[in-house]
């Protein structure tokens, strides 16, 4: 049986996908609107967390 490892994105990858600046992405992380984890000294955002964030934002805008 194989396990699927969730894709972990870097802050620059999230910046590019959302077309937002670094400060804005870190503000979203600090405010816990965007879930992230720390691996060593690096911040990573699970792809599922990014997808959930986008869906929540769409629902709030509707």
C-alpha positions in Angstrom: 0.0 0.0 0.0 1.3 3.4 -0.9 0.7 6.6 1.0 0.2 10.0 -0.6 2.3 12.8 0.7 0.6 16.2 0.5 2.3 18.7 -1.7 4.0 21.4 0.3 4.4 24.8 -1.3 7.0 27.4 -0.5 6.0 31.0 0.2 7.3 32.2 -3.2 5.1 29.5 -4.9 2.1 30.6 -3.0 2.9 34.2 -3.9 3.0 33.3 -7.6 -0.3 31.3 -7.4 -2.2 34.0 -5.6 -0.4 36.8 -7.3 0.2 38.5 -4.0 3.3 40.0 -2.3 5.4 38.3 0.3 4.1 40.5 3.1 0.5 39.7 2.3 1.2 36.0 2.3 3.0 36.2 5.6 0.1 38.3 7.0 -2.4 35.5 5.9 -0.2 33.0 7.7 0.1 35.1 10.8 -3.6 35.7 11.0 -4.2 32.0 10.5 -6.3 32.5 7.4 -3.7 30.4 5.5 -2.5 27.3 7.3 1.2 26.6 7.2 3.8 24.4 8.8 7.5 24.9 9.7 10.0 22.4 8.4 13.3 23.2 10.0 13.6 26.9 9.4 11.4 26.9 6.3 7.7 27.8 6.1 5.6 25.4 3.9 2.0 25.7 2.9 0.1 22.4 2.2 -1.5 22.6 -1.3 -4.8 21.5 0.3 -4.6 24.5 2.7 -4.1 26.8 -0.2 -7.1 25.3 -2.0 -9.2 25.6 1.1 -8.2 29.2 1.6 -9.2 30.0 -2.0 -12.6 28.3 -1.7 -13.3 30.1 1.6 -12.5 33.5 0.0 -14.8 32.7 -2.9 -17.6 31.7 -0.5 -17.2 34.9 1.5 -17.2 37.0 -1.7 -20.4 35.4 -3.0 
